Amino acid sequence: MDESIKTTLGDIHQGVGASQTWTSISGNGSIEFTDSSVEKGIVYAMSFEGDPTQYKAGVSYESLPGSTLVTWYMSGDMKPIVIGSYFALIMDSFIGATFEQGLKNLKAQVEADVPLMQAEPEPEMQTIIEPDA
């Protein structure tokens, strides 16, 4: 994994429209979430600096008897053809470790039965009754 990655969140932090950018020694890029479904997973558009292609990526899940199949995917039409074909062959070396670590983290969260995101607690309401002066 690239230890030099620095991530900046966009103005929207969750759900459709949420985004982030990153910079690193290996290259810079961005993602924006385009779909979010409790039943199916998430989809986001991913771009890399210097590459005109916008990739479709996401995490999908499917209930199976006694387990859940989780798939983290990325697809897109890499151009130009000669360079794009070569880049496709080495893509796993760029982001494969990050995908693998993300899936391991997700598995650990699910098996620990810990919510991935916890809502902030509702503020407590207090009623103060002051005696008449």
C-alpha positions as CSV (number, residue, x, y, z in Angstrom):
1,M,0.0,0.0,0.0
2,D,1.1,3.5,-0.7
3,E,1.9,5.1,2.6
4,S,2.2,8.6,1.1
5,I,-1.6,8.9,0.3
6,K,-3.2,12.0,1.7
7,T,-7.0,12.1,1.4
8,T,-9.2,15.2,1.5
9,L,-13.0,14.9,1.9
10,G,-15.4,16.9,-0.2
11,D,-18.2,19.1,1.1
12,I,-20.6,16.2,1.2
13,H,-19.3,13.4,3.5
14,Q,-21.8,10.6,3.0
15,G,-24.3,9.2,0.6
16,V,-24.8,10.1,-3.1
17,G,-22.7,13.1,-4.0
18,A,-20.0,12.5,-1.3
19,S,-16.5,12.9,-2.7
20,Q,-12.9,12.8,-1.9
21,T,-9.6,13.5,-3.6
22,W,-6.2,12.0,-2.9
23,T,-2.5,12.8,-3.6
24,S,0.4,10.4,-3.4
25,I,3.7,9.6,-4.8
26,S,2.0,7.1,-7.1
27,G,-0.5,9.6,-8.4
28,N,-3.5,11.8,-7.6
29,G,-7.2,11.1,-8.1
30,S,-10.7,11.6,-7.0
31,I,-13.9,9.6,-6.3
32,E,-17.6,10.7,-6.2
33,F,-20.3,8.4,-5.0
34,T,-23.1,8.1,-7.6
35,D,-25.3,5.4,-6.0
36,S,-25.9,4.0,-2.6
37,S,-28.3,1.1,-1.8
38,V,-28.7,-0.8,1.4
39,E,-29.8,-3.8,-0.7
40,K,-27.0,-3.8,-3.3
41,G,-24.0,-1.6,-2.2
42,I,-22.3,1.5,-3.4
43,V,-21.1,2.8,-6.8
44,Y,-18.7,5.6,-7.4
45,A,-16.9,7.4,-10.3
46,M,-13.1,7.3,-10.0
47,S,-10.6,9.5,-11.9
48,F,-6.8,9.5,-11.9
49,E,-4.9,12.7,-12.7
50,G,-3.5,12.5,-16.3
51,D,-6.0,9.8,-17.4
52,P,-9.1,11.1,-19.3
53,T,-11.1,7.9,-18.4
54,Q,-13.7,8.1,-15.6
55,Y,-13.9,4.6,-14.1
56,K,-17.0,3.0,-12.6
57,A,-16.2,1.4,-9.3
58,G,-18.0,0.1,-6.3
59,V,-18.7,-2.4,-3.6
60,S,-21.6,-4.8,-4.1
61,Y,-22.9,-7.5,-1.8
62,E,-25.2,-10.4,-2.2
63,S,-26.8,-12.6,0.5
64,L,-25.9,-16.2,0.2
65,P,-27.0,-19.1,2.5
66,G,-24.9,-18.5,5.6
67,S,-22.7,-15.8,4.2
68,T,-22.5,-12.6,2.1
69,L,-20.6,-12.3,-1.1
70,V,-18.8,-8.9,-1.2
71,T,-17.3,-7.7,-4.5
72,W,-15.1,-4.6,-4.8
73,Y,-14.8,-3.8,-8.5
74,M,-13.5,-1.2,-11.0
75,S,-14.2,-1.0,-14.7
76,G,-13.5,1.5,-17.5
77,D,-12.2,2.0,-21.0
78,M,-8.5,2.8,-20.7
79,K,-7.2,5.0,-23.5
80,P,-5.1,5.2,-25.6
81,I,-5.2,1.6,-26.5
82,V,-1.5,0.7,-26.3
83,I,-0.8,2.5,-23.1
84,G,-4.2,1.7,-21.6
85,S,-3.8,-2.0,-22.2
86,Y,-0.4,-1.9,-20.5
87,F,-1.8,0.1,-17.6
88,A,-4.7,-2.4,-17.2
89,L,-2.1,-5.2,-16.7
90,I,-0.3,-3.3,-13.9
91,M,-3.5,-1.7,-12.3
92,D,-3.6,-4.4,-9.6
93,S,-0.1,-3.5,-8.4
94,F,-1.3,0.1,-8.0
95,I,-4.5,-0.4,-6.1
96,G,-4.9,-4.1,-5.4
97,A,-3.3,-3.9,-1.9
98,T,-5.7,-1.1,-1.0
99,F,-8.7,-3.1,-2.2
100,E,-7.5,-6.2,-0.3
101,Q,-7.0,-4.2,2.9
102,G,-10.4,-2.6,2.6
103,L,-12.1,-5.9,2.2
104,K,-10.1,-7.3,5.2
105,N,-11.2,-4.2,7.3
106,L,-14.8,-4.7,6.2
107,K,-14.7,-8.4,7.1
108,A,-13.3,-7.6,10.6
109,Q,-16.0,-5.0,11.2
110,V,-18.8,-7.4,10.2
111,E,-17.4,-10.3,12.2
112,A,-17.0,-8.1,15.2
113,D,-20.6,-7.1,14.8
114,V,-19.6,-3.4,15.1
115,P,-21.6,-0.8,13.1
116,L,-19.6,0.6,10.2
117,M,-21.0,4.1,10.8
118,Q,-22.6,5.2,14.0
119,A,-25.0,8.1,14.0
120,E,-24.2,10.9,16.4
121,P,-26.4,10.6,19.5
122,E,-29.4,12.8,19.6
123,P,-29.0,15.8,22.0
124,E,-30.8,15.3,25.3
125,M,-33.7,17.7,26.0
126,Q,-33.9,19.2,29.4
127,T,-36.8,21.1,31.0
128,I,-35.8,23.5,33.6
129,I,-38.5,24.9,35.9
130,E,-37.5,27.9,37.9
131,P,-39.5,28.9,40.9
132,D,-41.3,32.2,40.8
133,A,-39.3,35.0,42.3
